């Protein structure tokens, strides 16, 4: 069963002027334990919000889960952090509550 974790999303400077207006945001995640080829083997993470990041501002509160069922769900544990990327550009640092 996919794990869902409550998160704080700290948006990067280059994303702050264009925060998502929708209640869902999907991007690829980079965890600390990922190796140098993480971007070729990255897992997509779905962020879900009760109020859009555009309305919440920075930081934003939401929930995170992996898009794929066979993803490493054990990574979504309290106290861990990971980053979200759009291509080579880091757009957010996520803290799991």
N, C-alpha and C positions, 0 to 999 in steps of 0.2 A: 504494500500500500504506500503510495507517495506521501512523503512527509511534508508538512506545511509549517513554516517557522515565522514568527513575528520578527520584523526587522525595522531598523532605522536606516534610511537611505540618505547618505551624504553625497549630494550631487557635486560633480567636479565643476571648476570655474567655467569650462567651455560649454557646459550643459545648463548652467543656472539661468541663463536668459531664455532658454527654450525648454522649460520643464514640461513633461508630458501632460496633456490635457485630458487624456483618457484614464479610465480606472484600471487599466492593465498595461504593462510594459514588459516586453520580452527582449532579452539580449544575452550574449554569451558571458559566462562567468570565468574568472581566473582566481583559483584558490592558492593559498600559500604553498601547498604541497604539490601544485602542478609543476611539471618540468618545462624546459625551454620550448618544447613543441606543443604547448598547451593550446595555442590558437588553431592547430590542425586537428586537435582532439577535444575541443572545448564542449562543455555542456551548456545548453540554453537554460536560463532561469526565467521563470514567469513571476513578475511582481504584480500583486493585486492590492488595490487601494480602496478604502471606503470613500475617500475624497481625493480628487486628482492631485498629483504633485504640484501642478500649476496653482491650485487653490491653497494647498498646504504650505507651499514654500520649501525652503531648504533648512533643515533636513525634513524628510517626509517619512511618515510611518505607514507600514504596509505589511503584507505577508509575502513570503517567497516559497516557491516550490520549483522543482525541476520539470522541464517540459516532457522529457522522456521517462518512461516507466522504469527502464533499466539503469537509470542514472545512479550515482553514488549518494543516495539519500542520507547516509550516515554523516555526511559533511554538514548538514543543516542542523547543527547543535548549538545551544546557547554558548555565547562567548566567542564564537568563531567570527572571522571577518573574511570577506572576499570582495573582488572588484568586478564591475561590469564594463564591457567594452563594446563599442560600435566600430568594427574594423580594428585599427591600431590605436584608436582614441579611447582612453579611459573616461567613462562618463559618470561613474559613481563608486563609492566605497560603501559596502553594506556591512552592518553590524547585526548579528543575530542575537536577539534578546532571550 
